[in-house]
């Protein structure tokens, strides 16, 4: 097997994955070298500063590293140090010629570092160090793994990992939650979150790659879960209305909802206007029957659910408004549950008869007024619906619309 040599004859640090650090980086120079045209030279630094050059590698078998080094510095004060995994193996200072140094290396990951370091005062010579003709041990590529970017997904959706790895033999996925992977040994696996994962709002997915010479490298990603909108509560509004009229409906705000979707079935029952928590329905002229109104919260994940649809009875109230008298009859509250108050003005009350009729003109309730201008009426047997109430005295009468809704 041939020698594995780094002699910097490329004129730069590109042959291997060199890293420089400290106050000033190492450079490639032609003015001083052991052989060839170039060597590596420590950076120009001041007192109490360092210049570092590092190479990380995976040594395949028990071997050694050898290199030539030279210094021109203040003796016993400004040193060139060589470390293996932060352990000092070699140091030199003063005016020295090129000299070979060899250090044993065990199999596995090693960090090789040359550091030129100055003390707190005085400089001497060129105040630097040179390294050349490094005889490297046989190595294997470093394992590299990337689990992918942190992500966010909607609840009830699986997550497809997009991971990468290099120089590995096999991989293994793990989770901090209790969801499951379709195959924990696949680089790009599918993860299926559990309900506990959703309740915790996130999990961490870890990808470990195993490579030659017992290399183990792990990378993580955080997977966040976006909830669907919460449950829409009961819809507030009248459930008995008149065709060709308009009525308002509303809901309470829903957790995790960015907007709201209202739906009226059948669609030809009326037209919804407005958005958000409050809407108005303009009921269609001539449409009579039962309509269903629903509301759902919306966000980027989709629509939430609701407790139940609001069933609305749309009736033909034509004629009732024409019967309303301007003489002064006020019903409070209206709508009501069959118990309500009448306030009567400009109309005789003594001996007057109260008649309540449904929309078919059928009499469903009657009584005699006491003669007071304020009367409490209890017609609690009436079913939900639209009625009109008529007060009759001799040949005169006044009429008003009455809505029973419990």
MINU-835376 format. One line per field, with one value per residue (C-alpha): residue in three letters; x negated, y negated, z. Coordinates in steps of 0.02 Angstrom, whole numbers, padded with zeros to 5 digits. Example, Ala and Ser with C-alpha at 12.3 -4.5 7.8 and 13.67 -1.06 7.14 Angstrom:
residuo: (ALA / SER);
x: (-00615 / -00684);
y: (00225 / 00053);
z: (00390 / 00357);
END
This chain:
residuo: (UNK / UNK / UNK / UNK / UNK / UNK / UNK / UNK / UNK / UNK / UNK / UNK / UNK / UNK / UNK / UNK / UNK / UNK / UNK / UNK / UNK / UNK / UNK / UNK / UNK / UNK / UNK / UNK / UNK / UNK / UNK / UNK / UNK / UNK / UNK / UNK / UNK / UNK / UNK / UNK / UNK / UNK / UNK / UNK / UNK / UNK / UNK / UNK / UNK / UNK / UNK / UNK / UNK / UNK / UNK / UNK / UNK / UNK / UNK / UNK / UNK / UNK / UNK / UNK / UNK / UNK / UNK / UNK / UNK / UNK / UNK / UNK / UNK / UNK / UNK / UNK / UNK / UNK / UNK / UNK / UNK / UNK / UNK / UNK / UNK / UNK / UNK / UNK / UNK / UNK / UNK / UNK / UNK / UNK / UNK / UNK / UNK / UNK / UNK / UNK / UNK / UNK / UNK / UNK / UNK / UNK / UNK / UNK / UNK / UNK / UNK / UNK / UNK / UNK / UNK / UNK / UNK / UNK / UNK / UNK / UNK / UNK / UNK / UNK / UNK / UNK / UNK / UNK / UNK / UNK / UNK / UNK / UNK / UNK / UNK / UNK / UNK / UNK / UNK / UNK / UNK / UNK / UNK / UNK / UNK / UNK / UNK / UNK / UNK / UNK / UNK / UNK / UNK / UNK / UNK / UNK / UNK / UNK / UNK / UNK / UNK / UNK / UNK / UNK / UNK / UNK / UNK / UNK / UNK / UNK / UNK / UNK / UNK / UNK / UNK / UNK / UNK / UNK / UNK / UNK / UNK / UNK / UNK / UNK / UNK / UNK / UNK / UNK / UNK / UNK / UNK / UNK / UNK / UNK / UNK / UNK / UNK / UNK / UNK / UNK / UNK / UNK / UNK / UNK / UNK / UNK / UNK / UNK / UNK / UNK / UNK / UNK / UNK / UNK / UNK / UNK / UNK / UNK / UNK / UNK / UNK / UNK / UNK / UNK / UNK / UNK / UNK / UNK / UNK / UNK / UNK / UNK / UNK / UNK / UNK / UNK / UNK / UNK / UNK / UNK / UNK / UNK / UNK / UNK / UNK / UNK / UNK / UNK / UNK / UNK / UNK / UNK / UNK / UNK / UNK / UNK / UNK / UNK / UNK / UNK / UNK / UNK / UNK / UNK / UNK / UNK / UNK / UNK / UNK / UNK / UNK / UNK / UNK / UNK / UNK / UNK / UNK / UNK / UNK / UNK / UNK / UNK / UNK / UNK / UNK / UNK / UNK / UNK / UNK / UNK / UNK / UNK / UNK / UNK / UNK / UNK / UNK / UNK / UNK / UNK / UNK / UNK / UNK / UNK / UNK / UNK / UNK / UNK / UNK / UNK / UNK / UNK / UNK / UNK / UNK / UNK / UNK / UNK / UNK / UNK / UNK / UNK / UNK / UNK / UNK / UNK / UNK / UNK / UNK / UNK / UNK / UNK / UNK / UNK / UNK / UNK / UNK / UNK / UNK / UNK / UNK / UNK / UNK / UNK / UNK / UNK / UNK / UNK / UNK / UNK / UNK / UNK / UNK / UNK / UNK / UNK / UNK / UNK / UNK / UNK / UNK / UNK / UNK / UNK / UNK / UNK / UNK / UNK / UNK / UNK / UNK / UNK / UNK / UNK / UNK / UNK / UNK / UNK / UNK / UNK / UNK / UNK / UNK / UNK / UNK / UNK / UNK / UNK / UNK / UNK / UNK / UNK / UNK / UNK / UNK / UNK / UNK / UNK / UNK / UNK / UNK / UNK / UNK / UNK / UNK / UNK);
x: (00000 / -00069 / -00101 / 00041 / -00045 / 00015 / -00127 / -00020 / -00079 / 00097 / 00052 / 00202 / 00293 / 00414 / 00339 / 00411 / 00544 / 00428 / 00498 / 00407 / 00443 / 00364 / 00316 / 00246 / 00261 / 00121 / 00074 / -00016 / -00185 / -00327 / -00469 / -00506 / -00472 / -00539 / -00513 / -00420 / -00361 / -00250 / -00225 / -00097 / -00145 / -00063 / 00028 / -00046 / 00009 / -00026 / -00064 / 00052 / 00129 / 00138 / 00145 / 00223 / 00233 / 00345 / 00384 / 00517 / 00508 / 00561 / 00407 / 00444 / 00315 / 00180 / 00056 / -00041 / -00053 / -00221 / -00262 / -00407 / -00406 / -00517 / -00510 / -00583 / -00527 / -00575 / -00652 / -00549 / -00414 / -00333 / -00291 / -00225 / -00115 / -00041 / 00115 / 00207 / 00382 / 00329 / 00183 / 00013 / -00110 / -00243 / -00307 / -00454 / -00518 / -00668 / -00768 / -00752 / -00780 / -00662 / -00636 / -00523 / -00401 / -00298 / -00150 / -00055 / 00132 / 00264 / 00410 / 00560 / 00599 / 00455 / 00435 / 00259 / 00213 / 00057 / 00055 / -00073 / -00055 / -00143 / -00169 / -00135 / -00293 / -00442 / -00461 / -00610 / -00659 / -00519 / -00398 / -00309 / -00310 / -00303 / -00233 / -00262 / -00256 / -00127 / -00122 / 00058 / 00127 / 00252 / 00425 / 00607 / 00730 / 00821 / 01003 / 01118 / 01304 / 01443 / 01615 / 01693 / 01766 / 01883 / 02061 / 02244 / 02389 / 02575 / 02645 / 02698 / 02568 / 02412 / 02241 / 02122 / 01943 / 01819 / 01651 / 01477 / 01324 / 01151 / 01023 / 01138 / 01176 / 01351 / 01468 / 01596 / 01742 / 01804 / 01939 / 01966 / 02152 / 02244 / 02293 / 02223 / 02114 / 02158 / 01975 / 01850 / 01704 / 01752 / 01664 / 01826 / 01956 / 02138 / 02184 / 02361 / 02393 / 02497 / 02632 / 02506 / 02390 / 02530 / 02570 / 02387 / 02390 / 02219 / 02095 / 01910 / 01859 / 01679 / 01583 / 01425 / 01305 / 01179 / 01020 / 00848 / 00734 / 00880 / 00933 / 01101 / 01174 / 01347 / 01449 / 01620 / 01770 / 01919 / 02090 / 02229 / 02414 / 02541 / 02715 / 02877 / 03001 / 03098 / 03280 / 03407 / 03537 / 03724 / 03777 / 03875 / 04025 / 04209 / 04267 / 04437 / 04431 / 04529 / 04488 / 04423 / 04361 / 04185 / 04113 / 03946 / 03850 / 03690 / 03568 / 03433 / 03250 / 03168 / 02993 / 02864 / 02984 / 02918 / 03086 / 03260 / 03367 / 03557 / 03671 / 03859 / 03951 / 04041 / 03947 / 04103 / 04180 / 04085 / 03924 / 03791 / 03701 / 03559 / 03419 / 03331 / 03433 / 03588 / 03691 / 03860 / 03976 / 04094 / 04229 / 04289 / 04459 / 04580 / 04471 / 04557 / 04492 / 04351 / 04175 / 04014 / 03877 / 03701 / 03537 / 03360 / 03192 / 03056 / 02867 / 02726 / 02764 / 02946 / 03117 / 03161 / 03325 / 03483 / 03598 / 03753 / 03838 / 03968 / 04138 / 04239 / 04423 / 04461 / 04647 / 04759 / 04797 / 04881 / 05029 / 04969 / 04876 / 05028 / 05130 / 05015 / 05100 / 05021 / 05139 / 05011 / 04990 / 04822 / 04771 / 04621 / 04522 / 04551 / 04499 / 04550 / 04594 / 04782 / 04768 / 04765 / 04829 / 04947 / 04935 / 05091 / 05118 / 05257 / 05374 / 05511 / 05460 / 05607 / 05701 / 05585 / 05553 / 05380 / 05370 / 05211 / 05213 / 05087 / 05034 / 05181 / 05302 / 05351 / 05390 / 05269 / 05293 / 05418 / 05452 / 05533 / 05430 / 05449 / 05458 / 05278 / 05157 / 05026 / 05077 / 04975 / 05022 / 04985 / 05007 / 04878 / 04966 / 04925 / 04796 / 04648 / 04702 / 04765 / 04936 / 05031 / 05120 / 05281 / 05371 / 05555 / 05676 / 05842 / 05808 / 05629 / 05471 / 05283 / 05160 / 04976 / 04855 / 04809 / 04664 / 04655 / 04482 / 04416);
y: (00000 / -00170 / -00311 / -00432 / -00600 / -00778 / -00889 / -01041 / -01034 / -01083 / -01256 / -01254 / -01150 / -01064 / -00889 / -00850 / -00929 / -01046 / -01168 / -01321 / -01418 / -01535 / -01717 / -01693 / -01544 / -01437 / -01471 / -01384 / -01463 / -01430 / -01515 / -01374 / -01187 / -01015 / -00952 / -01005 / -01184 / -01219 / -01193 / -01248 / -01399 / -01460 / -01627 / -01792 / -01813 / -01925 / -01890 / -01765 / -01712 / -01549 / -01486 / -01314 / -01185 / -01031 / -00871 / -00747 / -00569 / -00390 / -00279 / -00109 / -00005 / -00029 / -00145 / -00307 / -00484 / -00560 / -00738 / -00859 / -01021 / -01173 / -01324 / -01498 / -01565 / -01618 / -01465 / -01388 / -01519 / -01513 / -01333 / -01224 / -01094 / -00936 / -00859 / -00696 / -00709 / -00856 / -00756 / -00839 / -00723 / -00841 / -01017 / -01118 / -01297 / -01403 / -01397 / -01219 / -01133 / -01015 / -00861 / -00710 / -00663 / -00502 / -00470 / -00304 / -00303 / -00176 / -00131 / -00248 / -00433 / -00552 / -00741 / -00792 / -00971 / -01079 / -01238 / -01378 / -01474 / -01631 / -01684 / -01856 / -01948 / -01951 / -01882 / -01799 / -01743 / -01728 / -01698 / -01552 / -01365 / -01260 / -01085 / -00981 / -00807 / -00729 / -00539 / -00497 / -00328 / -00230 / -00297 / -00272 / -00412 / -00500 / -00452 / -00599 / -00602 / -00733 / -00689 / -00834 / -01003 / -01028 / -01014 / -01040 / -00931 / -00925 / -00798 / -00629 / -00645 / -00537 / -00619 / -00571 / -00596 / -00671 / -00620 / -00604 / -00505 / -00468 / -00330 / -00228 / -00043 / -00055 / -00178 / -00173 / -00292 / -00327 / -00440 / -00523 / -00487 / -00324 / -00336 / -00213 / -00207 / -00100 / -00042 / -00107 / -00048 / -00150 / -00315 / -00397 / -00317 / -00365 / -00413 / -00390 / -00495 / -00429 / -00521 / -00547 / -00630 / -00749 / -00786 / -00830 / -00945 / -00884 / -00740 / -00728 / -00604 / -00543 / -00461 / -00365 / -00309 / -00170 / -00159 / -00079 / -00070 / -00082 / -00254 / -00311 / -00480 / -00543 / -00692 / -00752 / -00844 / -00914 / -00869 / -00987 / -00949 / -01075 / -01045 / -01054 / -01188 / -01150 / -01103 / -01235 / -01254 / -01285 / -01417 / -01562 / -01630 / -01604 / -01433 / -01491 / -01628 / -01704 / -01680 / -01836 / -01902 / -01912 / -01849 / -01852 / -01701 / -01686 / -01566 / -01579 / -01587 / -01417 / -01364 / -01353 / -01427 / -01559 / -01583 / -01507 / -01418 / -01435 / -01323 / -01331 / -01177 / -01179 / -01318 / -01395 / -01425 / -01589 / -01686 / -01702 / -01868 / -01911 / -01801 / -01755 / -01730 / -01826 / -01809 / -01861 / -01755 / -01833 / -01702 / -01671 / -01733 / -01589 / -01458 / -01366 / -01217 / -01162 / -01227 / -01167 / -01291 / -01233 / -01319 / -01252 / -01325 / -01329 / -01333 / -01273 / -01093 / -01102 / -01111 / -01065 / -00988 / -01057 / -00998 / -00992 / -01086 / -01215 / -01166 / -01318 / -01317 / -01442 / -01485 / -01593 / -01745 / -01841 / -01940 / -01951 / -02113 / -02187 / -02145 / -02236 / -02385 / -02553 / -02581 / -02510 / -02327 / -02272 / -02094 / -02063 / -01958 / -01907 / -01768 / -01687 / -01517 / -01551 / -01664 / -01846 / -02019 / -02128 / -02317 / -02397 / -02580 / -02677 / -02528 / -02480 / -02333 / -02303 / -02152 / -02132 / -01956 / -01888 / -01762 / -01675 / -01594 / -01490 / -01526 / -01423 / -01543 / -01413 / -01474 / -01392 / -01502 / -01629 / -01723 / -01884 / -02035 / -02103 / -02282 / -02329 / -02407 / -02278 / -02096 / -01938 / -01797 / -01612 / -01510 / -01379 / -01239 / -01318 / -01229 / -01317 / -01417 / -01582 / -01645 / -01805 / -01873 / -01970 / -02080 / -02105 / -02227 / -02244 / -02280 / -02337 / -02234 / -02248 / -02113 / -02076 / -01935 / -01812 / -01688 / -01540 / -01468 / -01366);
z: (00000 / -00048 / 00072 / 00111 / 00107 / 00138 / 00074 / 00028 / -00153 / -00206 / -00141 / -00023 / 00108 / -00010 / -00014 / 00159 / 00269 / 00362 / 00490 / 00555 / 00715 / 00840 / 00819 / 00644 / 00523 / 00455 / 00275 / 00131 / 00091 / -00034 / 00061 / 00184 / 00154 / 00192 / 00014 / -00142 / -00165 / -00015 / 00172 / 00301 / 00408 / 00570 / 00563 / 00622 / 00802 / 00951 / 01132 / 01219 / 01054 / 00957 / 00778 / 00754 / 00614 / 00639 / 00543 / 00600 / 00534 / 00566 / 00577 / 00501 / 00597 / 00727 / 00641 / 00665 / 00599 / 00553 / 00501 / 00482 / 00580 / 00603 / 00719 / 00733 / 00901 / 01076 / 01157 / 01297 / 01280 / 01107 / 01058 / 00920 / 01005 / 00928 / 01008 / 00976 / 01046 / 01156 / 01229 / 01203 / 01112 / 01046 / 01077 / 01013 / 01024 / 00975 / 00814 / 00749 / 00583 / 00496 / 00604 / 00584 / 00724 / 00730 / 00847 / 00866 / 00833 / 00882 / 00767 / 00773 / 00775 / 00809 / 00808 / 00756 / 00800 / 00775 / 00880 / 00879 / 01042 / 01108 / 01287 / 01359 / 01301 / 01185 / 01009 / 00928 / 00753 / 00624 / 00768 / 00682 / 00646 / 00487 / 00455 / 00298 / 00223 / 00341 / 00326 / 00367 / 00425 / 00321 / 00360 / 00320 / 00276 / 00416 / 00437 / 00407 / 00445 / 00434 / 00500 / 00404 / 00448 / 00594 / 00532 / 00577 / 00517 / 00546 / 00666 / 00592 / 00454 / 00438 / 00422 / 00282 / 00337 / 00214 / 00285 / 00210 / 00264 / 00194 / 00223 / 00334 / 00348 / 00422 / 00508 / 00648 / 00687 / 00864 / 00937 / 01106 / 01084 / 01064 / 00882 / 00756 / 00599 / 00450 / 00451 / 00579 / 00470 / 00316 / 00286 / 00230 / 00342 / 00374 / 00552 / 00617 / 00774 / 00920 / 01017 / 01157 / 01030 / 00981 / 01163 / 01195 / 01039 / 00976 / 00970 / 00933 / 00798 / 00805 / 00662 / 00707 / 00570 / 00602 / 00501 / 00489 / 00641 / 00763 / 00705 / 00776 / 00727 / 00778 / 00718 / 00778 / 00710 / 00805 / 00735 / 00792 / 00775 / 00716 / 00792 / 00697 / 00752 / 00910 / 00927 / 00877 / 01013 / 00992 / 00867 / 00941 / 00845 / 00807 / 00755 / 00692 / 00561 / 00419 / 00237 / 00150 / 00318 / 00386 / 00550 / 00637 / 00704 / 00804 / 00886 / 01018 / 00967 / 00938 / 00989 / 00848 / 00718 / 00599 / 00512 / 00504 / 00375 / 00382 / 00280 / 00250 / 00184 / 00069 / -00016 / -00093 / 00080 / 00094 / 00073 / 00208 / 00225 / 00342 / 00408 / 00567 / 00725 / 00667 / 00509 / 00440 / 00334 / 00208 / 00189 / 00013 / -00042 / -00064 / 00023 / 00167 / 00264 / 00378 / 00348 / 00430 / 00481 / 00527 / 00572 / 00573 / 00624 / 00491 / 00494 / 00381 / 00428 / 00374 / 00457 / 00634 / 00694 / 00775 / 00913 / 00803 / 00663 / 00705 / 00630 / 00578 / 00534 / 00396 / 00387 / 00280 / 00384 / 00243 / 00310 / 00489 / 00463 / 00377 / 00531 / 00649 / 00727 / 00756 / 00902 / 01023 / 01069 / 01135 / 01179 / 01292 / 01275 / 01096 / 01057 / 01221 / 01296 / 01309 / 01460 / 01411 / 01452 / 01351 / 01355 / 01279 / 01240 / 01149 / 01152 / 01275 / 01383 / 01498 / 01434 / 01286 / 01222 / 01181 / 01040 / 00983 / 00810 / 00714 / 00536 / 00472 / 00557 / 00687 / 00863 / 00988 / 01143 / 01210 / 01372 / 01435 / 01487 / 01662 / 01603 / 01647 / 01522 / 01573 / 01567 / 01603 / 01486 / 01516 / 01357 / 01400 / 01305 / 01138 / 01032 / 00955 / 00806 / 00737 / 00791 / 00794 / 00945 / 00922 / 01050 / 01011 / 01090 / 01004 / 00823 / 00851 / 00856 / 00858 / 00805 / 00835 / 00787 / 00924 / 00918 / 01038 / 01055 / 01200);
END
